[in-house]
Amino acid sequence: MSQELINIGFGNLIAAQRITAIIAPHSAPVKRLKDDARKEGRLVDATQGRRTRSVIVMDSQHIILSAVNVETISRRFGALQGQE
């Protein structure tokens, strides 16, 4: 079983098949989602101190913050899907 990985910036990789959603971080519901995940220990900050440009929701209910744009991660995800 081959595990496809997506680069989410700064050398950080996540398992593509575990992604549930890739969303923009600007709305109030997304901010609440981040706050709840932080309180429950499910937040992973992969921004390396940069501005958060995308929020990735995993099937394990972990929330990953990335400094890479939603469109860029989506394009990388789509490229993996096109390989199969």
C-alpha positions in Angstrom: 0.0 0.0 0.0 1.6 3.2 -1.2 0.9 6.3 0.9 0.7 9.5 -1.1 2.0 12.6 0.7 1.3 16.3 0.0 3.8 19.1 0.8 2.0 21.7 2.9 5.0 24.0 3.1 8.4 24.2 4.7 9.1 20.5 4.3 5.9 19.4 6.1 4.1 16.5 4.5 0.6 15.0 5.2 -1.1 11.9 4.0 -3.4 12.8 1.1 -5.9 10.0 1.7 -6.5 11.3 5.3 -7.6 14.8 4.1 -11.3 15.7 4.6 -11.2 19.4 3.7 -8.9 22.2 2.7 -10.5 25.5 3.7 -9.6 29.2 3.9 -9.0 30.5 7.5 -10.9 33.7 7.4 -14.5 32.9 8.5 -15.7 32.9 12.1 -16.7 29.2 12.0 -13.2 28.2 10.9 -11.7 30.4 13.7 -14.0 28.5 16.2 -12.9 25.2 14.7 -9.2 26.2 15.2 -9.9 27.4 18.8 -11.7 24.2 19.7 -9.0 22.0 18.2 -6.3 24.0 20.2 -8.2 23.5 23.4 -8.6 19.7 22.8 -4.9 19.2 21.6 -5.9 18.4 18.0 -4.3 21.5 16.4 -1.0 21.2 14.4 0.6 24.5 13.4 2.8 23.9 10.3 3.1 27.6 9.4 6.6 28.1 10.8 5.5 31.4 12.2 4.0 32.7 8.9 0.5 33.8 8.3 -2.1 31.0 8.1 -3.4 30.7 4.5 -5.2 27.4 4.7 -6.7 25.1 7.3 -6.7 21.4 6.6 -9.2 19.1 8.3 -8.1 15.5 8.6 -10.2 12.4 9.1 -8.8 12.0 12.6 -10.4 15.4 13.5 -6.9 17.0 13.6 -6.7 20.5 12.3 -3.5 21.5 10.4 -2.6 25.1 9.8 -0.5 25.8 6.7 1.1 28.9 5.2 0.4 27.6 1.7 -2.6 28.9 -0.2 -5.8 26.7 -0.4 -5.5 26.7 -4.2 -1.9 25.5 -4.2 -2.6 22.6 -1.8 -5.7 21.8 -3.9 -3.7 21.7 -7.1 -1.1 19.4 -5.4 -3.9 17.1 -4.2 -5.5 17.1 -7.7 -2.1 16.2 -9.3 -1.9 13.1 -7.0 -5.4 12.1 -7.9 -4.6 12.4 -11.6 -1.7 10.0 -11.3 -3.9 7.1 -10.2 
